[in-house]
Amino acid sequence: MVSDCQVRRLGMLIEKEKTLSVAAAKAGMDEKTARRYLRAGRLPSQIKKPHIWRTRDDPFEGVWEELKEFLGLNAGLEAKTLFEHLQHKYGGCFPDGQLRTLQRRVKRWRALEGPSKETYFPQCHRPGELCEADFTSMNSLGVTIQGQRFDHLLYHFVLTYSNWETGSVCFSESFESLSEGLQSALWKLGGVPKELRMDRLSAAVHKECNPEEFTPRYQALLRHYGLKGSKIQRGEAHENGDIEQRHYRIKRALDQALMLRGSLDFSSRVEYEAFLQKVFNQLDSGRRERFSEELGHLRRLPERRLDDCRWLKVKVGPASSISVCNNVYSVSSRLIGERVSVRLYAEHLEVWYGQRRVESIPRLRGERRHRIQYRHIIDWLVRKPGAFENYRYRDDLFPTTRFRMAYDFLKRKSPTQAAKIYLEILYLAARESETGADEALRMLLKEGQMISVEAVRKILGSNLPAQSIRDVEVQEIDLGNYDELLSSRKTQEVGCGTNTVTIRSKGDGGAKNISRLKVDKKETRG
């Protein structure tokens, strides 16, 4: 078969050589063939006719109209589903090897006759015009803090023109997290773009039945920075395409950075956040040219940040507690019956009374949870020990595991007096030292002595130094015997009285699993 390259070479040689036969020979083709291509003036690929005929009979010719009716009713039907229908209806007529033929025919029908597909329209991005933001879960990375799993979200912010991005750690999609994340991003950016596009977060966007598009707090946040707010349609995440793609990219970059680091564990949240910002800075370093262009189009920041909190007015109930966002927090019993101001931040809340902050409490995640501080209520609970046993939030009144162990010990030794004695010890811990009381209980439990208020007070008065965790001694275990046992591939039979134990192992070395442990009961006597 003559190629296009040969014909092009023939065209060059025909001008140089004396005869057609010489030019054709040098081009690698017959003289008649050369004459035909010269007369045609076209390349072989241009003369070749497309292959539009079938080389074998279509096995689905007789049933294709039936299949088209199914596809017309529901174009989402898979070819495999239709093929299984044919096999069930016409048993033995369609062997499994014909599935691929039907798949190709259905694919061709969808491309030529099927319904039109949704079309996406690329947008032009201009510097300083648009930024996008959204929350994304980071749990898939498996990050731990001091060995404990650190489940968290990331408030993610990106400029659509330069793809400059940043983010901050948070734990819920609340308005407080949104406000803190957005403001931190804008102040790190050093300017304000014209428009902010968000997902349909309930913290920022009203339901469709509400005449107002955004919530009042979100509108106030936008006004403070002079931002124009916009939202995507429900279920159309591609309208926020830049931030959705950056979610994937930042997680992949973090995953790779963690692999290079060699560990998923961090000593503190501060260390992890510094690591996160380092990855953001590395990604942004490759966008300096477009980012510098975008900086010139950003508007100036306001004089100060807006408060990242929500103000609430609540009344302290008779249980010395307040309810904030369907969670219960304890406050000092002196505030019972008073109305206090609560500043609700993303990760903590502050209780104010008389223009004075009286409490700062870590914020609970979720709803219907509680955080009761025993120091707030112990003054009166010690006078009413009978209320302790069925107290709704009793588990919060065990500051450490050792306090719980002490109460369980008292319940076994003196069931009727256990609550009274335990509450007096808790009262002592509140007045003296919780750490000291915990150490006193450790000593009493270790030595098996009777737990009492007098015994705890005596140990507290002796000022004994607390035992450090580093004082724990663990004897070294010799694994040589296990290595010797597991390194053998052969079956060993160990006689134990009249019983026979068969041990089989797989693999070499010390760290192996015993694959089978069988006791022959047939020879067991007695």
Phi, psi and omega in degrees: 000133181279136181260167177299324181296320179295318181293322178295320178295321177300319180298326178283322184287329184297337179278338185261323186276158183284322183235161178292324183296321179294316180296318179295320180296317179291331178278350176084037179213167180287154182297320179296319179296319179297317179298321181295318181288328177292321177292320182290325181070020179228160179278160179302323180293335179277335180275331186299131179277141179293147181275101183244001181260156179274146178262350177210163182293145178280116182290346183252014182298321183283341183245003186295323179298321177296319179292324179296326177297318177298314181293328177293325178286323181211100184290349180278357179299134178277152180297327180294321177297316178295321180295318178295327176296318179294318179297323180289322184280320182244070185307128177086353183272338185232098177290162184300331182294348181267001180300315182298326178297317179292322179299318178295322182290321178294320178298319178294321179296318180296323181286329185256326186234347184288178180292153179291150181262157179297133182254138178254140187244109179302140183253152175272127179255132180247147184298135177077006185272306194228139169231152180234150181212152180191164174264148174215144180280137180251013185295333183295341179288336179073029180292141178233151175244112183052042176086350181262134181302133183248085178280130183200169175249167175234124169277117191248131184231136182215143170269127189287337181281308184263348185064019172297135185219158174204175182192166179218149181285137175210178187230359177202163178266044180278167178295326180297318177294321178297313182297313180295318181294316181295313182294322177298320180293317182293321180287330173290324178293322180087014179191179184231123173286181184278322189225143176241123178253132183232163169289175181275064180287136180296337179287344183236330188245132176287161172293160186297335181284347181274134180293332178278137183285314183243158178291155181301321181294320179291322177298320179295322178294318179295318181296322183299325181257001180067032181268143170268124182269143173215160181224160178270167176285156181297127177076010181247070184296336181295341177290341174251044193299322182299312183289326178295320178291323179292331173304310182296316183294318183290324178293321178293318179296318179294320179299317179292320179295324177292324177296317178295324179294329177087006180201145176264357186262140178235152182286334181202167177294326179299318179296318179295318180294324176295320177297318180298314180293328177297319178294319177300316181296322178295319179293320182287340182296334179274004183241022189295322183296308180290327178293320177298322177295320182289326181302326181291346181254359180278147176275162183288151176286156174292175184293329182212165176284154172278148178302134181274018186238166174247135181267132178229149173245119181228159179254136179283123183281174181295344178272012181061042182219160175235154178249121181230118180054045177065024173234151185252132177231142178270149174227176181300140181295343178294341182267004181302129180089350181267155174263126183242158175263136180240125173261111185263110178261179183295323186236357177206168175227149179244136178255123181243143175212129180060043179059030180223134177281122183254339180212146169229114190237134174301136182282136177280146178264140181088201182227165178058039175243173185212151175222102182252123177265119187299333181295336181287331190237356187295331181303319182264333179292328179292338176275343180235064185297337180293341180278350187288317188303317183251021179296132186301326182249037186299323184297337178286349184266017172246094185302323179224170178298327183293327177295321179293320178298322179294319179294319177297323177297315180295325179296324179286321185276321183216079186302322185284333184253001187300312183297317182296313181295316182297317181294326176293323175294320179295321177297319178296320178296322179292325183274326184258277183201123178292320179296318179295319178295322177297319179293322178297318179294324177299316181294318181293319179291323181294319182273357178072022180278163179289132180272126179209166179296318181297319181294319178294318180296323180295317179292322177297323180287339182281348179055041178288140179293140178290142180287130179278152177298332181290346179282349181292130180249130178241120180292141180289135182260129179275112182267005182300320180296321179291321179298318180295322181291316188274345183285342182277135177273344186281156177280127179250137177249123181247117179279131179230092185067237179261000180266151177242122181251125180250125181241127176238138181233156180239142175087175180245169177086185187274321186274075182234160179256138173287119187279337184203137176229111188237130177251122181279102183282346184294329183264005180283132179250160176079000000 
